[in-house]
């Protein structure tokens, strides 16, 4: 394709040839002919496409906002002549990263590392890579795609905070579950011995009866169970920045629970869900969910908590993160409060004439942004 210089040259070529031929100016005809030869040479030269092999790797593929992520571009000249100077363009969402590559001798390889933008959360496709080269006069350029599409996930930025409050410790002799951490004092069931089990837990009467080693499966029953809900409706967030900070607050609470090995279930009012168990498994998937989440005008907002609450078992603690929701929406939190050990509501944003906090039986925290949340949360929870 013609560059801006190429189009200018083509216009001058047409003008000088036309005027020269009509007016009989041999000099103008000669100038036009030279411009035409230059254009023809540039086009013909670009048909000699260089033989190159391109590969690109992205790493790390999961980062937090502001953390470093880069790509490594490897270009090999597999032809028998030197390549012209190459320009690579890496597309990532609505952004373009330009990488200038020099000439490559035959059978040589050039490796270039370049940073990828990570200043906003999201799940981004990186590529396909575009390579282009032009003639020496800059009249014509050829663009062609190279390499596969990679994926870069930018997680929300987080701050170090305490996890959701749990209200009170659970009874050590209360209900047990096979998914609870091992090593407690509460008996859950008998199971077959596996290498590494404490031999003091062998249940000899059952072992004698079944002919195989059976051990007592004991678990921890006072493990906090947390449910975290992010309001993804559009109405509580008159400013998009408020929603971004609400996502960051949610991610901070999620990470705080995971670092203390608390199992936590994450939901959005739009229906997305993820869970992190006591070993930390599922943490990346949950943060991936928060990287991709968006507001939707059709989202039911906090009204969706009514259906969510019927799925929860008694004994969990609830945390809700929203914007400046209307009182009718906030009333849903009050309605389901009794189904949880404790309920916490975090509202992110300015007043905008709406009620902030003040819900009976619910720990209410209001903040303008992520930075203020860290300070207010520490004062309220510790």
C-alpha positions as CSV (number, residue, x, y, z in Angstrom):
1,X,0.0,0.0,0.0
2,X,1.1,3.6,-0.6
3,X,2.3,5.7,2.3
4,X,1.6,9.4,2.6
5,X,4.8,10.1,0.8
6,X,3.7,7.5,-1.9
7,X,0.4,9.2,-2.4
8,X,2.1,12.6,-2.7
9,X,4.6,11.3,-5.2
10,X,1.8,9.7,-7.2
11,X,-0.2,13.0,-7.3
12,X,2.9,14.9,-8.4
13,X,3.7,12.3,-11.0
14,X,0.1,12.6,-12.5
15,X,0.2,16.4,-12.4
16,X,3.6,16.8,-14.0
17,X,2.9,14.3,-16.7
18,X,-0.4,15.9,-17.5
19,X,0.8,19.5,-17.6
20,X,4.0,18.5,-19.4
21,X,2.2,16.6,-22.1
22,X,-0.6,19.1,-22.6
23,X,1.7,22.2,-22.5
24,X,4.6,20.6,-24.3
25,X,7.1,21.0,-21.4
26,X,9.6,18.3,-21.9
27,X,11.2,19.0,-18.6
28,X,7.9,18.4,-16.7
29,X,7.4,15.1,-18.7
30,X,10.9,14.0,-17.6
31,X,10.2,14.8,-13.9
32,X,6.9,12.9,-14.1
33,X,8.6,10.0,-15.8
34,X,11.3,9.9,-13.0
35,X,8.6,9.9,-10.3
36,X,6.8,7.1,-12.1
37,X,10.0,5.1,-12.3
38,X,10.5,5.6,-8.6
39,X,7.0,4.4,-7.8
40,X,7.4,1.4,-10.1
41,X,10.7,0.5,-8.5
42,X,9.4,0.7,-5.0
43,X,6.4,-1.5,-5.8
44,X,8.6,-4.1,-7.7
45,X,11.1,-4.2,-4.9
46,X,8.5,-4.9,-2.3
47,X,7.4,-8.0,-4.2
48,X,10.7,-9.5,-3.0
49,X,9.1,-10.3,0.4
50,X,11.8,-11.4,3.0
51,X,11.8,-15.0,4.2
52,X,11.4,-14.6,8.0
53,X,10.1,-16.7,10.8
54,X,8.5,-15.0,13.8
55,X,7.6,-16.2,17.3
56,X,6.3,-14.3,20.3
57,X,5.9,-15.3,23.9
58,X,4.1,-13.4,26.6
59,X,5.0,-13.7,30.3
60,X,3.8,-13.7,32.9
61,X,0.3,-14.3,31.6
62,X,-1.5,-13.2,34.8
63,X,-0.5,-10.0,36.5
64,X,-2.0,-7.4,38.8
65,X,-2.7,-3.8,37.7
66,X,0.6,-2.0,37.4
67,X,2.8,-5.1,37.5
68,X,5.2,-5.8,34.7
69,X,4.3,-8.0,31.8
70,X,6.3,-8.3,28.7
71,X,6.6,-10.1,25.4
72,X,9.7,-11.5,23.7
73,X,9.7,-11.3,19.9
74,X,12.0,-13.6,18.0
75,X,12.6,-12.9,14.3
76,X,14.8,-15.3,12.2
77,X,15.9,-14.5,8.6
78,X,15.7,-17.8,6.8
79,X,16.3,-16.3,3.4
80,X,19.5,-15.7,1.4
81,X,19.5,-11.9,1.5
82,X,19.4,-9.3,4.2
83,X,16.0,-8.1,5.3
84,X,15.0,-4.5,5.1
85,X,14.3,-2.7,8.4
86,X,11.1,-4.1,9.9
87,X,8.5,-2.5,12.0
88,X,6.4,-4.7,14.3
89,X,3.0,-3.6,15.8
90,X,1.6,-5.5,18.7
91,X,-2.1,-4.9,19.2
92,X,-3.7,-5.3,22.7
93,X,-7.3,-4.2,22.9
94,X,-7.4,-0.6,21.6
95,X,-3.7,-0.1,22.1
96,X,-0.7,-0.6,19.8
97,X,2.9,-1.2,20.8
98,X,5.5,-0.4,18.1
99,X,8.7,-2.3,17.9
100,X,11.4,-1.2,15.5
101,X,13.6,-4.0,14.2
102,X,16.9,-3.5,12.3
103,X,18.1,-5.4,9.2
104,X,18.8,-9.1,9.6
105,X,21.6,-11.0,7.9
106,X,20.8,-14.4,6.4
107,X,20.4,-17.2,9.0
108,X,20.5,-14.7,11.9
109,X,18.0,-14.2,14.7
110,X,17.0,-11.0,16.5
111,X,15.2,-11.2,19.9
112,X,13.5,-8.1,21.3
113,X,11.7,-7.7,24.6
114,X,9.0,-5.1,25.1
115,X,6.6,-4.1,27.8
116,X,2.8,-4.6,27.6
117,X,0.4,-2.1,29.1
118,X,-1.0,-3.3,32.4
119,X,-2.5,-0.1,33.8
120,X,-6.0,-1.4,33.7
121,X,-7.6,-4.7,34.6
122,X,-9.1,-7.0,32.0
123,X,-8.6,-10.1,29.9
124,X,-6.8,-9.0,26.8
125,X,-5.9,-10.6,23.5
126,X,-2.3,-9.8,22.5
127,X,-1.9,-9.9,18.7
128,X,-1.9,-11.1,16.1
129,X,1.5,-9.4,15.5
130,X,1.7,-7.1,12.4
131,X,5.0,-6.8,10.5
132,X,5.7,-4.2,7.9
133,X,8.5,-3.0,5.8
134,X,8.9,-0.4,3.1
135,X,11.2,0.8,0.3
136,X,14.2,3.0,0.8
137,X,12.3,6.1,-0.2
138,X,9.3,5.4,2.0
139,X,6.8,5.4,-0.8
140,X,5.2,1.9,-0.3
141,X,4.8,-0.3,2.7
142,X,3.7,-4.0,3.0
143,X,1.9,-5.2,6.1
144,X,1.4,-8.9,6.9
145,X,0.4,-10.7,10.0
146,X,2.6,-13.1,11.9
147,X,2.3,-15.2,15.1
148,X,-0.5,-16.5,17.1
149,X,-2.8,-14.6,19.5
150,X,-1.8,-14.7,23.2
151,X,-3.8,-13.9,26.3
152,X,-2.9,-11.5,29.1
153,X,-5.0,-11.3,32.2
154,X,-4.6,-8.2,34.3
155,X,-6.1,-8.7,37.8
156,X,-7.5,-5.9,39.9
157,X,-5.1,-4.0,42.1
158,X,-5.4,-5.0,45.8
159,X,-4.4,-3.6,49.2
160,X,-3.5,-5.6,52.3
161,X,-6.5,-5.7,54.6
162,X,-8.1,-8.0,57.2
163,X,-10.6,-10.6,55.8
164,X,-14.3,-10.3,56.2
165,X,-15.3,-10.6,59.9
166,X,-16.8,-13.9,60.8
167,X,-19.0,-12.9,63.8
168,X,-18.2,-15.8,66.1
169,X,-16.2,-19.0,66.1
170,X,-18.0,-22.2,65.2
171,X,-18.6,-25.0,67.7
172,X,-15.7,-27.4,67.7
173,X,-18.2,-30.3,68.0
174,X,-20.5,-28.9,65.4
175,X,-21.2,-30.2,61.9
176,X,-18.3,-31.5,59.9
177,X,-17.6,-31.9,56.2
178,X,-15.2,-34.0,54.1
179,X,-13.9,-30.8,52.5
180,X,-12.8,-29.3,55.8
181,X,-9.1,-29.2,56.5
182,X,-7.6,-32.4,58.1
183,X,-5.9,-32.4,61.5
184,X,-8.6,-31.2,63.8
185,X,-10.2,-32.9,66.7
186,X,-13.7,-33.6,65.3
187,X,-14.4,-37.0,64.0
188,X,-15.9,-37.0,60.5
189,X,-15.7,-40.6,59.2
190,X,-13.5,-43.7,58.7
191,X,-11.5,-44.1,55.5
192,X,-8.7,-46.2,54.1
193,X,-5.2,-45.6,55.2
194,X,-2.9,-43.6,52.8
195,X,0.9,-43.3,53.2
196,X,1.7,-40.5,55.6
197,X,-1.3,-41.0,57.9
198,X,-0.6,-40.9,61.6
199,X,-0.7,-44.6,62.8
200,X,-2.3,-43.4,66.0
201,X,-5.5,-42.8,64.0
202,X,-5.8,-46.4,62.9
203,X,-9.2,-47.8,64.0
204,X,-8.2,-51.4,64.8
205,X,-11.7,-53.0,65.3
206,X,-12.8,-51.8,61.8
207,X,-9.4,-52.8,60.4
208,X,-9.8,-56.3,61.7
209,X,-13.3,-56.6,60.4
210,X,-12.5,-55.3,56.9
211,X,-9.1,-56.7,56.4
212,X,-7.6,-53.3,55.4
213,X,-6.1,-50.5,57.4
214,X,-8.8,-48.0,58.3
215,X,-8.1,-44.6,60.0
216,X,-10.3,-42.0,61.7
217,X,-10.8,-38.9,59.5
218,X,-10.7,-35.9,61.7
219,X,-11.3,-32.4,60.6
220,X,-11.3,-28.8,61.7
221,X,-14.8,-27.5,62.3
222,X,-14.3,-23.9,63.4
223,X,-13.0,-22.9,60.0
224,X,-14.6,-19.6,58.8
225,X,-16.7,-19.9,55.7
226,X,-17.1,-16.7,53.7
227,X,-19.4,-15.6,51.0
228,X,-18.4,-12.5,49.0
229,X,-20.8,-10.8,46.6
230,X,-20.0,-8.0,44.1
231,X,-22.8,-5.8,42.8
232,X,-22.4,-5.7,39.0
233,X,-25.5,-3.7,38.2
234,X,-24.9,-0.3,36.5
235,X,-27.2,1.9,38.6
236,X,-25.1,2.2,41.8
237,X,-22.1,3.4,39.9
238,X,-22.7,6.8,38.3
239,X,-19.0,7.0,37.7
240,X,-17.1,4.1,36.1
241,X,-14.2,4.8,38.5
242,X,-16.4,3.8,41.4
243,X,-17.0,0.3,39.9
244,X,-13.3,-0.2,39.3
245,X,-12.6,0.5,42.9
246,X,-15.5,-1.7,44.0
247,X,-13.8,-4.5,42.0
248,X,-10.5,-3.8,43.7
249,X,-12.1,-3.8,47.1
250,X,-13.7,-7.2,46.3
251,X,-10.3,-8.6,45.1
252,X,-8.6,-7.3,48.3
253,X,-11.1,-9.1,50.5
254,X,-10.8,-12.3,48.4
255,X,-7.0,-12.3,48.6
256,X,-7.1,-11.6,52.4
257,X,-9.3,-14.6,53.0
258,X,-7.1,-16.8,50.7
259,X,-3.9,-15.8,52.4
260,X,-5.4,-16.9,55.8
261,X,-6.5,-20.2,54.2
262,X,-10.2,-19.4,54.6
263,X,-12.5,-21.0,52.0
264,X,-14.5,-18.3,50.2
265,X,-17.2,-18.3,47.6
266,X,-17.3,-15.4,45.2
267,X,-20.5,-14.3,43.4
268,X,-21.6,-11.4,41.2
269,X,-25.2,-10.3,41.1
270,X,-24.9,-11.0,37.4
271,X,-24.6,-14.7,38.0
272,X,-20.9,-15.4,37.8
273,X,-19.2,-17.4,40.5
274,X,-15.9,-18.9,41.7
275,X,-14.6,-20.4,44.8
276,X,-11.3,-20.7,46.6
277,X,-10.7,-23.6,49.0
278,X,-8.6,-23.7,52.2
279,X,-5.5,-24.7,50.2
280,X,-5.8,-21.7,47.9
281,X,-6.9,-23.7,44.9
282,X,-9.2,-21.5,42.7
283,X,-7.6,-18.2,43.7
284,X,-6.3,-17.4,40.2
285,X,-9.6,-18.4,38.6
286,X,-11.5,-16.1,41.0
287,X,-9.2,-13.2,40.2
288,X,-9.6,-14.0,36.5
289,X,-13.4,-13.6,37.0
290,X,-12.8,-10.2,38.7
291,X,-10.5,-9.2,35.9
292,X,-13.2,-9.7,33.3
293,X,-16.3,-8.5,35.2
294,X,-18.4,-5.7,33.8
295,X,-21.5,-3.8,34.8
296,X,-24.8,-4.6,33.0
297,X,-27.9,-2.4,32.9
298,X,-30.0,-5.6,33.0
299,X,-28.3,-6.8,36.1
300,X,-30.7,-7.2,39.0
301,X,-28.2,-5.8,41.5
302,X,-28.6,-6.5,45.2
303,X,-32.1,-8.0,44.6
304,X,-30.2,-11.1,43.3
305,X,-29.1,-11.7,46.9
306,X,-32.5,-13.2,47.7
307,X,-32.0,-16.1,45.4
308,X,-28.3,-16.5,46.4
309,X,-29.1,-16.7,50.1
310,X,-31.3,-19.7,49.7
311,X,-28.3,-21.6,48.4
312,X,-26.0,-20.9,51.4
313,X,-25.7,-23.0,54.5
314,X,-26.1,-21.5,57.9
315,X,-22.8,-20.6,59.6
316,X,-21.2,-18.6,56.7
317,X,-20.4,-14.9,56.9
318,X,-21.5,-12.6,54.1
319,X,-19.7,-9.7,52.5
320,X,-21.4,-7.5,49.9
321,X,-19.6,-4.8,47.9
322,X,-21.7,-2.3,46.0
323,X,-21.8,1.3,44.9
324,X,-24.3,3.9,46.2
325,X,-27.3,1.6,45.9
326,X,-30.8,2.9,46.6
327,X,-32.5,2.1,49.9
328,X,-34.8,-0.4,48.2
329,X,-31.8,-2.4,47.1
330,X,-30.0,-2.1,50.5
331,X,-33.2,-3.5,52.2
332,X,-32.4,-6.9,50.6
333,X,-29.2,-7.2,52.7
334,X,-31.4,-6.7,55.8
335,X,-33.8,-9.3,54.7
336,X,-31.2,-12.0,54.3
337,X,-29.1,-11.0,57.3
338,X,-30.5,-13.7,59.6
339,X,-29.2,-16.5,57.3
340,X,-25.6,-15.7,58.0
341,X,-23.4,-15.5,61.1
342,X,-22.5,-12.0,60.1
343,X,-23.1,-9.6,57.3
344,X,-20.9,-6.8,56.0
345,X,-21.7,-4.1,53.4
346,X,-19.1,-2.0,51.7
347,X,-20.3,0.9,49.6
348,X,-17.9,2.6,47.2
349,X,-18.4,6.1,45.8
350,X,-19.7,9.5,46.7
351,X,-23.0,10.3,48.4
352,X,-25.1,11.4,45.3
353,X,-28.0,12.0,47.7
354,X,-28.3,8.3,48.7
355,X,-28.0,6.5,52.0
356,X,-24.6,5.3,53.0
357,X,-24.4,2.4,55.5
358,X,-26.7,2.5,58.6
359,X,-28.4,-0.9,58.0
360,X,-29.5,-2.6,61.2
361,X,-27.5,-5.7,62.1
362,X,-25.0,-5.2,59.2
363,X,-21.5,-3.8,59.5
364,X,-21.5,-0.9,57.1
365,X,-18.4,0.6,55.6
366,X,-18.5,3.5,53.1
367,X,-15.5,4.7,51.2
368,X,-14.7,6.9,48.2
369,X,-12.0,4.6,46.6
370,X,-9.6,1.8,47.3
371,X,-7.2,3.9,49.3
372,X,-9.9,5.2,51.6
373,X,-11.3,1.7,52.0
374,X,-8.0,0.4,53.4
375,X,-8.0,3.1,56.1
376,X,-11.7,2.8,56.9
377,X,-11.6,-1.0,57.0
378,X,-8.7,-1.0,59.3
379,X,-10.5,1.3,61.7
380,X,-13.7,-0.8,61.5
381,X,-12.3,-4.4,61.5
382,X,-8.7,-4.1,62.5
